[in-house]
Every structure is written in structure tokens, then in C-alpha cells.
């Protein structure tokens, strides 16, 4: 657990650097290099105190020892030159392990201000290798500063989401564990801690063997460097992290493992990935290829937990359909939908977690779908802790669901935020969008009908940028309407905003001539229901369930939207016409009252303005 003093030291070191090194990633790299430099000297000092010899800073590198750097006889400029020279030459030091030489490869001091370096080294001097676990926690906190990794489409996976995935997958001490897009090794560290917690009495030899079970790949040299440092600071003497292009290289294709944990990059470079021909699903999209890779590299009985964008679970294109078929055939047993604020403040991204267990192939007849409304943090940019947290309940449900399948039983009962769905009942294209199945839970009785069975659903046609003011209502997602110079409809209808960020799900009632935005659906009763639907009632009903509708069906990254297929299949209440009419009359009465109160408010505001204007005019007259 990160203590306040260590966190304060990291923050202070960043504050010292920020004036000369404004980029957070460069700050992390500079602190990492300094910590490793200091720790090597600490190990030399410990060896000497125990009667041994220094091994790292010897021969021509002895002059770079930490104590030498801090010697008060050096001027600030001399100290800066010595430190800059030391870190640039350290990868040539044959006395240090290859791990350390790799970490120092290509590094340099990006500033030349002696005062900044003096303050920085003084702060780093407060860290000691005597407390390796504390240093590991400090480094994890340091890496959390990184956030997004630029244009690669990678987001730093929040620690509580990593721990949730690891808890569900439940890696064991004798299993090989891989992250094929490891970044800073967060999943590997969490899996290691999970195993230690479950095996508190491991001998030193067992711990050493355990560390050989972890490996990671990353295409970026700086990520490989940070991952190795992170694992080293968590007591891994020789971390197995390879600089490797998982999607285009065949060098390690034949290697398999028992557990894979990953949050691979979502973005595909311009022109697409150019993979080799051994993938089962032919694609040039990175998210498709990574999921394919994970499925194909699990041993028989292997397990995986992977974060994916919405396209993987719901995109109707053929390559995504083939990928979902591959997942189902290889033991996909649970899909957990995360809300789109999980990656804040770095990105708004709608994602899901796929859980795979190849030992369940041909044994399970259902897939568990769950939706996370609360993950223990609020939905704001700062993501402050709150009490509401669905993750523990969902983690337990996933484990119990899997165990029930292995036992061959049928006693599993899904919690309210989850639904177990028969494979034969999956929507067209093997749709795995969890929200739709959880939303439909308990809504399959005679009191509900799919929207598309009651209403004709037509997309509006006018782009706001092409609006020409006129005498006919132009209905958009906004609360107030505009006008246009011609109309497309002359009827009673509902207009539903299906793609308009903050206005998503808003429903308007209209009767007469109008035209609607291309970001809206126009709903008119089907012929057979024309006399059985009260649109005043359904106008109020849709707005009342707006949040639920959006949560259940909205898909996409930064710009959420609801597609027509999902909307048509969504179940809504269908009451006898007499009840609709009675409720509709009451709703109309209250709506009329609201409009009357609005007019009263407008009148009152006008009177206030008149009073103020009168007062100002009087004061101006008196002053003259």
C-alpha cells in the first residue's frame, strides 16, 4: 500500500522537474532512471557493509557512485556533467546485469540546469532499496501518472479494473501468465500479488520459480524499459519482457500459456496492420487481431480476461461476427460491460471485458452478461471514490457461474445487474453487447413489446448545418425546436434523439407538419396499433426511462449513439389503451400546467427587468 510519505516524495520530484521537463512521460522516465541508479549504489553499499565488494560501480564507473554525485565539493555544474555522463554511459557498464543496461539504453538528461538537478537528486536520495515493496508501490504510483500513451490508442488501465479481471480469472502459482501488450506490466504485477496472497507460505525457491511464469510483450522500447523496471522493483530479478510486435511477428507465435490478461491498443494505424497469415480472422484492425491472438494462444484449459472496445462485441461487419463466433467456440463465458467513464480523465471510451475459459468448450450452454453502473468511483473527471461498487458482486457472479458450469449444475442465479443467456438466444451476428441482455431481463412477459413491433422507425433527414429558417418546426435533439422552410411529415409522432451526446435519448411529441434532424428517429404507430397507442403517454414514458434506454443501448467511444436495430428490439411497456388514455390525460394536464407556470415565470422575469430599467432611468434622470 502506497504510504503518504512515499507519494509525497514522488510528487515533489515531479514538481521539481516540471519546469524543465513538462511532459509527464519524460518525468516518469527521468525518475525511473534516477531510482534505478540510486538502487544499484544502495546494493553496492549493502554488499560492502556485509564484508563483500561493490559489483556495479567499479573500475571506470566508480567515479559515478551516488555518494560521489552528492559530494559537496562538486559545484552544481560539475555535478550535472558527472550525472549526465553517468546515465549516458551506464548501458556500457559490463558489471551490471543486462536488465539494467537495457533500462539505461539511449537515455540522456534533457535539461542543463544545475539547481534543478541538485533539488531532484536530493529528493531521490530519500528513497532506499531497503524497502523493496514500498519502492514497488511507489513505482506503480509513478506509472499511474502516464495516463494515455499518445496515438497508440492505449489507456492506462485503472488499478481496480485490473484487480477485478485478475480476481475473476484467478491465475495459479504453477501457470504461465502472459500480457501480449503489457505496457508497464500492471496486469502481471496484479497477477503476481494475487498469487502471493493465495499462497502465503511459499518458500524462496517456490517464489523464484513463480517469477519465471510471467512474461510480457510490447512494441514500444520505452514501455519495455518501464515494465522491466516495474517488475524488478517488485522483486523480479530477471523480468521476461520482450520488445516484440505481437501482431506482425511470427517469432513467438508457437508459444502458448495458461493465462492471458490484457488491455490491448484499440487504435489501428493509418493503412491498417499488416499481419502474417496465421490469424484465424482476416483483418487489419488491431483490436480484432489482438483478440484473435489471445484466443489462439491459450493452452487447452487456458483462461483469459481482456478489455475490448464496443466494436468487438456488437459491430455487425463480417470480420467482427467471425471473431465473436471464434470466441464462443473457444470458451467465452462472461461479458462485463463497463460504463464509458472508467478511463477518465484520459478518455471517454465504452468498453467491455471478455472472460474466456477453454475448459468450458462444449460444456456451457449460456453466457453470463453483466453491466457495471458503479465501479467504486464517481463519473467525474477526477473519479473520486464512492461507496457504490458493482465489481465485487459481478466478480463473485462470474466465478460462481463458471464453477456451476464445471459442476454440470443449473442452480446459478444471476444478480440484478447480470443475465445468463442461452447461446441459441443471442441476437443476430452473435451480438455480445451486455446491456441489451441485462435490460431485457424480466421484460419478456406479455406486458412488454419491442419498440419495432409497435412503431414504424424512420431516421430524420435534415443536417443542422443545412437548415434554412422558415415556418415549419425543425425538431432536433435540443430541448427547444428550430424552424425550416419545408416539411417532410404531417402527422402525430414521437421524435427520439439517437445520436446527440448530452441530449441522447430525449423524446419530443409533435402533431402536424414538421421535419426532423438526421440525429433523430421518427416514431409513428404501425397500422395495426394506430388505435391502440396514445402518443402523449409514450412521450412521457420514453422520457421517464431515458437514462435506462441510454445505458442499455448507447454504443461508441467519445460520441455515443443508439443504432436502429437495437432500438427496434428494445422492450417497452404495452398497456391497454384505456390505461394509456387515462395516464395520457393526466400527463397532458400536468404538461399544460408546466407551460402555464413557464409563462408565469417569463412574465415575472419581464417585470423584474422592467423594474430594474425603470430604476436605472430614474437614477440617470436624477443625476442630470
C-alpha positions in Angstrom: 0.0 0.0 0.0 1.4 3.4 -1.0 2.2 5.4 2.1 1.8 9.2 2.2 5.5 9.9 2.6 6.5 8.0 -0.5 3.7 9.5 -2.6 4.8 13.0 -1.4 8.4 12.3 -2.5 7.2 11.2 -6.0 5.0 14.3 -6.3 7.9 16.5 -5.1 10.3 15.0 -7.6 7.8 15.7 -10.4 7.2 19.2 -9.2 11.0 19.9 -9.3 11.2 18.6 -12.9 8.0 20.1 -14.4 9.6 23.5 -15.2 12.3 21.9 -17.3 10.6 18.6 -18.2 6.9 19.4 -18.8 5.9 16.1 -20.4 4.6 13.6 -17.8 6.1 10.6 -19.7 9.6 12.2 -19.7 9.2 13.0 -16.0 8.4 9.3 -15.3 11.4 8.2 -17.3 13.8 10.6 -15.5 12.6 9.5 -12.1 12.8 5.8 -13.1 16.4 6.2 -14.3 17.4 8.1 -11.1 15.7 5.5 -8.9 17.5 2.6 -10.6 20.8 4.5 -10.5 20.4 5.1 -6.7 19.3 1.5 -6.1 22.3 0.0 -7.8 24.5 2.1 -5.5 22.4 1.0 -2.5 23.1 -2.6 -3.4 26.8 -2.0 -3.7 26.8 -0.3 -0.3 24.9 -3.1 1.3 27.4 -5.6 -0.1 30.3 -3.6 1.3 28.7 -3.3 4.7 28.3 -7.2 4.8 32.0 -7.6 4.0 31.6 -8.1 0.3 32.6 -5.9 -2.7 30.8 -3.4 -4.8 29.8 -5.0 -8.2 28.0 -2.3 -10.1 30.1 0.9 -9.6 33.6 -0.4 -10.0 36.6 0.4 -12.3 36.0 3.3 -14.5 32.4 3.6 -13.2 33.4 4.0 -9.6 33.5 7.8 -10.1 29.7 7.8 -10.8 28.7 6.4 -7.4 25.8 8.1 -5.7 27.9 9.3 -2.8 30.3 10.9 -5.3 27.4 12.7 -7.0 26.3 14.2 -3.7 29.8 15.2 -2.6 29.6 18.9 -1.6 33.0 19.6 -3.1 31.4 19.4 -6.5 29.9 22.6 -7.9 26.4 22.3 -9.3 27.7 22.4 -12.9 30.3 19.7 -12.2 27.6 17.5 -10.6 25.4 17.9 -13.6 28.1 17.0 -16.0 29.0 13.9 -13.9 25.4 12.7 -13.6 24.6 13.3 -17.3 27.8 11.4 -18.3 27.0 8.6 -15.9 23.5 7.8 -17.1 24.5 8.1 -20.8 27.4 5.6 -20.3 25.7 3.2 -17.9 24.4 0.9 -20.7 28.1 0.2 -21.5 28.8 -0.9 -17.9 29.7 -4.7 -18.2 29.5 -5.0 -14.4 25.7 -4.6 -14.2 23.0 -7.1 -15.4 21.7 -6.9 -18.9 18.3 -5.7 -17.4 19.9 -2.6 -16.1 21.9 -2.0 -19.3 18.7 -2.2 -21.3 17.0 0.3 -18.9 19.8 2.8 -19.5 20.0 2.3 -23.2 19.5 5.6 -25.1 18.8 7.7 -22.0 20.1 11.3 -21.5 19.5 14.3 -19.3 17.0 16.5 -21.1 17.9 19.7 -19.2 21.1 21.5 -18.2 20.1 23.5 -15.1 22.3 22.6 -12.1 19.8 23.9 -9.5 17.0 21.7 -10.8 19.3 18.6 -10.7 20.5 19.4 -7.2 17.0 19.6 -5.9 16.0 16.4 -7.9 18.9 14.3 -6.6 18.2 15.4 -3.0 14.6 14.1 -3.4 15.7 10.8 -4.9 18.3 10.4 -2.1 15.3 9.9 0.2 14.5 6.5 -1.4 16.2 3.4 -0.2 16.4 -0.1 -1.6 16.0 -1.4 2.0 12.2 -1.4 1.4 11.6 -3.0 -1.9 7.8 -3.5 -1.6 7.4 0.2 -0.7 9.5 1.0 -3.8 7.3 -1.2 -5.9 4.2 0.7 -4.7 6.0 4.0 -5.4 6.8 2.9 -8.9 3.2 1.8 -9.5 2.0 5.3 -8.4 4.7 6.9 -10.6 3.4 4.9 -13.6 -0.2 5.9 -12.9 0.8 9.4 -13.9 1.3 8.3 -17.5 -2.3 8.1 -18.5 -2.8 7.7 -22.2 0.0 6.5 -24.4 -0.3 9.1 -27.2 -1.5 7.9 -30.6 -1.3 4.2 -29.9 -4.8 4.0 -28.6 -3.7 2.7 -25.2 -5.2 3.9 -22.0 -3.7 3.2 -18.6 -5.9 0.6 -17.2 -7.3 1.7 -13.8 -5.8 -0.4 -10.9 -9.3 -1.5 -9.6 -10.3 -2.8 -13.1 -7.0 -4.7 -13.4 -7.6 -6.3 -10.0 -11.2 -7.1 -10.9 -10.1 -9.0 -14.0 -7.3 -10.9 -12.2 -9.8 -11.8 -9.4 -12.2 -13.4 -11.9 -9.5 -15.2 -14.0 -7.8 -16.4 -10.8 -4.3 -17.3 -12.0 -2.5 -20.1 -10.1 1.1 -20.4 -9.0 2.0 -23.1 -11.5 0.5 -21.4 -14.5 2.3 -19.4 -17.2 0.9 -15.8 -17.5 1.2 -13.5 -20.5 0.2 -10.0 -21.3 0.8 -9.5 -25.1 0.5 -5.7 -24.9 1.9 -5.3 -21.4 2.6 -1.5 -21.3 4.1 -1.0 -17.8 3.2 -4.6 -16.6 0.3 -3.7 -14.5 -1.6 -6.9 -15.2 1.5 -9.0 -14.5 2.1 -7.3 -11.1 -1.5 -7.7 -10.1 -1.5 -11.4 -11.0 1.7 -11.9 -9.0 0.3 -10.2 -5.9 -2.9 -12.3 -6.3 -1.0 -15.5 -6.4 1.2 -14.5 -3.3 -2.0 -13.6 -1.4 -3.4 -17.1 -2.1 -0.1 -18.8 -1.3 1.3 -17.0 1.8 3.8 -19.7 2.7 5.8 -20.0 -0.5 9.5 -21.0 0.0 12.2 -18.8 -1.5 12.7 -21.5 -4.2 8.9 -21.5 -5.0 8.9 -17.7 -5.3 11.9 -17.9 -7.7 10.1 -20.5 -9.9 6.9 -18.4 -9.7 8.6 -15.4 -11.2 9.7 -17.4 -14.3 6.0 -17.9 -15.2 5.4 -14.3 -16.1 6.1 -12.7 -19.5 5.0 -9.7 -21.4 5.4 -8.3 -24.9 5.3 -4.7 -26.0 6.2 -3.0 -29.3 7.5 0.2 -27.6 11.0 0.3 -26.2 10.2 2.8 -23.6 7.3 0.7 -22.3 9.5 -2.4 -22.2 12.0 -0.4 -20.1 9.3 0.7 -17.7 7.8 -2.7 -17.5 11.2 -4.3 -16.7 11.8 -1.7 -14.0 8.4 -2.1 -12.5 8.8 -5.9 -12.2 12.3 -5.5 -10.9 11.1 -3.2 -8.2 8.5 -5.9 -7.3 11.4 -8.4 -6.6 11.7 -9.9 -10.1 15.4 -10.3 -10.6 15.2 -11.0 -14.3 11.8 -9.9 -15.8 10.8 -11.6 -19.0 9.6 -8.7 -21.0 10.3 -8.7 -24.7 10.3 -5.9 -27.2 8.0 -7.7 -29.7 5.3 -6.9 -32.3 2.6 -9.3 -31.3 0.6 -8.7 -34.4 3.1 -8.9 -37.2 6.0 -11.1 -35.9 5.9 -14.9 -36.1 8.9 -15.4 -33.9 6.9 -16.3 -30.8 3.7 -17.4 -32.4 4.0 -21.0 -31.3 4.4 -20.2 -27.6 1.2 -20.9 -25.6 0.3 -20.2 -22.0 -2.4 -21.0 -19.3 -3.5 -17.4 -18.6 -3.6 -14.2 -20.7 -4.5 -10.8 -19.3 -4.6 -7.7 -21.5 -6.0 -4.3 -22.4 -4.5 -4.1 -25.9 -4.4 -1.0 -28.0 -7.8 0.0 -29.7 -6.4 2.2 -32.4 -5.3 1.0 -35.8 -2.6 3.0 -37.7 -3.4 4.6 -41.0 -3.3 1.9 -43.7 -4.0 -0.8 -41.1 -1.9 -3.5 -39.5 -0.1 -5.8 -41.9 -0.3 -9.2 -40.0 1.1 -12.5 -41.1 -1.3 -15.2 -42.4 -1.6 -17.3 -39.3 -4.6 -15.5 -37.7 -7.9 -17.2 -37.9 -9.8 -14.0 -38.6 -8.5 -12.0 -41.6 -8.3 -8.3 -40.6 -6.1 -5.3 -40.5 -7.7 -3.9 -37.3 -5.5 -4.1 -34.2 -8.4 -4.8 -31.8 -9.6 -7.8 -33.9 -6.1 -9.2 -34.3 -5.3 -8.9 -30.6 -8.5 -10.8 -29.5 -7.8 -13.4 -32.2 -4.2 -13.8 -30.9 -5.4 -14.2 -27.3 -7.9 -16.9 -28.2 -5.4 -18.8 -30.3 -2.6 -18.7 -27.7 -4.4 -20.3 -24.7 -3.5 -23.8 -23.9 -6.3 -26.3 -23.6 -8.0 -25.3 -20.4 -6.4 -21.9 -20.5 -8.2 -18.7 -19.3 -8.2 -15.1 -20.3 -9.6 -11.7 -19.3 -9.3 -8.9 -22.0 -10.7 -5.4 -22.3 -12.2 -4.6 -25.7 -13.9 -1.7 -27.4 -17.6 -1.9 -28.3 -17.0 -2.9 -31.9 -15.7 -6.3 -30.8 -19.0 -7.2 -29.0 -21.5 -5.6 -31.3 -20.2 -4.4 -34.7 -22.2 -6.2 -37.5 -19.4 -6.3 -40.0 -18.4 -9.8 -41.1 -14.9 -9.8 -39.5 -16.4 -8.9 -36.1 -19.1 -11.6 -36.5 -16.4 -14.2 -37.3 -14.4 -13.1 -34.3 -17.4 -13.4 -31.9 -18.1 -16.9 -33.3 -14.4 -17.8 -32.6 -14.8 -16.5 -29.1 -17.9 -18.5 -28.4 -16.4 -21.7 -29.9 -13.3 -21.3 -27.6 -15.0 -20.9 -24.2 -16.2 -17.3 -23.9 -18.4 -17.5 -20.8 -18.8 -13.9 -19.5 -19.1 -10.4 -20.9 -19.0 -7.5 -18.5 -19.9 -4.0 -19.9 -18.1 -1.1 -18.3 -19.6 2.4 -18.3 -17.8 5.0 -20.5 -16.3 7.0 -17.7 -14.0 4.2 -16.5 -10.9 5.6 -18.3 -11.5 9.2 -17.3 -9.7 11.6 -17.1 -7.8 10.2 -20.0 -10.6 9.2 -22.4 -14.3 8.6 -22.7 -14.5 5.0 -24.0 -17.2 2.4 -24.0 -15.6 -0.9 -23.3 -16.4 -4.5 -22.2 -14.4 -7.2 -20.5 -14.4 -10.7 -22.1 -13.7 -13.7 -19.9 -12.7 -17.0 -21.6 -12.1 -20.4 -20.2 -11.2 -23.1 -22.8 -12.1 -25.9 -20.3 -15.7 -24.8 -20.8 -15.8 -25.6 -24.5 -18.7 -27.8 -25.3 -19.8 -27.7 -21.6 -21.6 -24.4 -21.3 -25.0 -23.6 -22.9 -25.2 -20.0 -21.7 -23.1 -16.8 -21.5 -23.2 -14.5 -18.5 -23.7 -10.8 -19.3 -23.3 -8.1 -16.6 -23.3 -4.3 -16.6 -21.2 -2.1 -14.3 -23.1 1.0 -13.3 -20.8 1.8 -10.4 -17.2 0.8 -10.1 -16.4 2.5 -6.7 -15.7 5.9 -8.2 -17.9 8.8 -9.4 -18.3 9.6 -13.1 -16.5 13.0 -12.9 -13.1 13.8 -14.4 -11.3 13.3 -11.0 -13.0 9.9 -10.4 -13.4 10.3 -6.7 -14.1 7.2 -4.5 -17.7 6.5 -3.7 -19.4 3.6 -1.8 -21.4 2.2 -4.7 -19.5 -0.6 -6.4 -20.9 -3.4 -8.5 -17.5 -5.0 -9.2 -17.3 -7.4 -6.1 -20.8 -8.7 -6.8 -20.1 -9.2 -10.5 -16.7 -10.9 -9.8 -18.4 -13.3 -7.5 -21.2 -14.0 -10.1 -18.6 -14.7 -12.8 -16.8 -17.2 -10.6 -20.0 -18.9 -9.4 -21.3 -19.1 -13.0 -18.1 -20.7 -14.2 -17.9 -23.1 -11.2 -21.6 -24.1 -11.8 -20.8 -25.0 -15.4 -17.8 -27.1 -14.3 -20.0 -28.9 -11.8 -22.6 -29.5 -14.5 -25.3 -27.9 -12.4 -28.1 -25.4 -13.2 -28.6 -23.7 -9.9 -26.9 -20.4 -10.7 -29.0 -17.3 -10.1 -27.7 -14.1 -11.7 -27.8 -10.9 -9.7 -29.9 -7.9 -10.8 -27.0 -6.4 -12.8 -26.5 -9.6 -14.8 -28.3 -12.1 -17.0 -27.4 -15.6 -18.1 -28.4 -16.0 -21.8 -28.8 -19.2 -23.8 -26.4 -19.4 -26.7 -29.3 -20.0 -29.0 -30.9 -16.8 -27.8 -28.1 -14.5 -28.7 -29.0 -11.7 -31.1 -28.2 -11.8 -34.8 -24.4 -11.8 -35.6 -23.6 -13.3 -32.2 -24.2 -9.9 -30.6 -22.4 -9.8 -27.2 -23.5 -6.3 -26.1 -24.2 -7.0 -22.5 -26.5 -4.0 -21.9 -29.2 -5.3 -24.2 -29.5 -8.7 -22.5 -29.5 -7.2 -19.0 -32.1 -4.6 -20.0 -34.3 -7.3 -21.5 -34.1 -9.4 -18.3 -37.6 -9.6 -16.8 -39.2 -7.7 -19.7 -40.2 -10.7 -21.8 -43.7 -11.1 -20.5 -46.9 -10.1 -22.1 -46.7 -6.6 -20.6 -43.8 -5.6 -22.9 -43.3 -5.3 -26.7 -40.3 -4.5 -28.8 -40.4 -0.9 -29.9 -40.2 -2.0 -33.5 -43.3 -4.1 -33.2 -45.4 -1.1 -32.1 -43.8 1.8 -34.1 -42.5 2.5 -37.5 -39.0 3.8 -37.0 -37.6 6.2 -39.6 -34.4 8.3 -39.4 -34.7 12.1 -39.7 -33.1 13.6 -42.8 -32.0 17.2 -42.2 -28.5 18.1 -41.1 -28.5 21.1 -38.8 -25.8 22.8 -41.0 -28.3 22.8 -43.9 -31.2 24.3 -42.0 -33.0 27.2 -43.7 -35.3 29.1 -41.2 -39.0 29.0 -42.2 -42.4 28.4 -40.8 -42.3 24.7 -40.1 -40.9 23.1 -36.9 -37.4 21.6 -37.2 -37.1 19.1 -34.4 -33.6 18.3 -33.2 -32.1 16.7 -30.1 -32.2 20.1 -28.4 -34.8 20.9 -25.8 -36.2 23.8 -28.0 -37.1 23.5 -31.6 -35.9 25.5 -34.6 -37.7 26.2 -37.9 -37.2 25.2 -41.5 -38.7 26.3 -44.8 -40.3 23.0 -45.7 -41.6 19.9 -44.0 -41.4 16.1 -44.6 -44.1 14.8 -42.3 -47.7 15.9 -41.4 -48.8 13.6 -38.6 -48.7 12.8 -34.9 -45.3 11.4 -34.0 -42.5 11.0 -31.4 -39.0 12.2 -32.3 -36.2 10.4 -30.4 -32.6 11.7 -30.2 -30.4 8.8 -31.1 -27.0 10.5 -31.5 -26.5 13.7 -29.7 -24.2 13.4 -26.7 -25.8 15.2 -23.8 -29.2 15.1 -25.4 -29.1 11.4 -26.2 -32.5 9.7 -25.5 -34.6 12.9 -25.3 -38.0 12.4 -26.9 -40.3 15.1 -28.4 -44.0 14.9 -29.1 -45.2 16.5 -32.3 -48.6 16.8 -34.1 -48.8 18.5 -37.6 -46.2 19.5 -40.2 -42.5 19.1 -39.2 -39.1 18.0 -40.3 -36.6 16.1 -38.0 -32.8 16.1 -37.6 -30.7 13.3 -39.1 -29.7 12.6 -35.5 -33.2 11.5 -34.5 -35.6 8.6 -35.1 -39.2 9.4 -36.0 -41.7 7.1 -34.4 -45.2 6.6 -35.8 -47.7 3.9 -34.8 -47.8 0.8 -37.0 -51.2 0.5 -38.8 -52.3 -2.4 -36.6 -51.5 -0.3 -33.5 -52.7 3.1 -34.7 -55.8 2.9 -32.5 -54.1 1.2 -29.6 -51.3 3.7 -28.8 -51.6 7.0 -27.0 -48.5 9.1 -28.1 -48.9 11.6 -25.2 -48.4 8.7 -22.8 -45.5 7.2 -24.7 -43.8 10.7 -25.0 -43.8 10.8 -21.2 -42.8 7.1 -20.9 -39.8 7.4 -23.2 -38.5 10.5 -21.3 -39.1 8.7 -17.9 -37.0 5.7 -19.0 -34.4 7.8 -20.9 -31.5 7.0 -18.6 -32.2 3.3 -18.7 -32.6 3.4 -22.5 -29.3 5.2 -23.0 -27.5 2.9 -20.6 -28.9 -0.2 -22.2 -28.2 0.7 -25.9 -25.7 3.6 -26.3 -22.6 2.5 -28.0 -19.4 4.1 -29.3 -16.3 5.9 -28.0 -16.4 9.7 -27.4 -19.7 10.0 -29.4 -22.3 7.6 -28.1 -25.3 6.7 -30.3 -28.1 4.2 -30.5 -28.5 2.1 -33.7 -31.8 1.3 -35.2 -31.6 -2.5 -34.8 -31.0 -2.3 -31.1 -33.7 0.4 -30.7 -36.3 -1.6 -32.6 -35.6 -4.7 -30.4 -35.7 -2.8 -27.1 -38.8 -3.9 -25.0 -41.2 -1.3 -23.7 -44.3 -1.5 -21.7 -47.6 -2.1 -23.6 -50.7 -1.2 -21.6 -54.4 -1.4 -22.6 -55.5 1.7 -24.5 -57.8 2.7 -21.6 -54.9 2.9 -19.2 -52.8 4.8 -21.7 -55.6 7.3 -22.3 -56.1 7.8 -18.6 -52.5 8.3 -17.9 -52.1 10.4 -21.1 -54.9 12.7 -19.9 -53.2 13.2 -16.6 -49.9 13.8 -18.3 -51.4 16.4 -20.7 -53.0 18.2 -17.7 -49.6 18.4 -15.9 -47.8 19.4 -19.1 -50.3 22.2 -19.6 -49.7 23.3 -16.0 -46.0 23.3 -16.6 -46.4 25.5 -19.7 -48.6 27.9 -17.7 -46.0 28.1 -14.9 -43.3 28.7 -17.5 -45.3 31.7 -18.8 -45.8 33.0 -15.3 -42.0 32.7 -14.8 -41.4 34.6 -18.0 -43.9 37.3 -17.0 -42.2 37.6 -13.6 -38.8 37.9 -15.2 -40.0 40.6 -17.6 -41.5 42.5 -14.7 -38.1 42.3 -12.9 -36.4 43.6 -16.0 -38.9 46.5 -16.3 -38.4 47.4 -12.6 -34.6 47.5 -13.0 -34.9 49.5 -16.2 -37.2 52.0 -14.6 -34.9 52.4 -11.6 -31.9 52.9 -13.9 -33.8 55.5 -16.0 -34.8 57.3 -12.8 -31.3 57.4 -11.4 -29.9 58.7 -14.7 -32.6 61.4 -14.8 -31.8 62.4 -11.2 -28.1 62.7 -11.9 -28.7 65.0 -14.8 
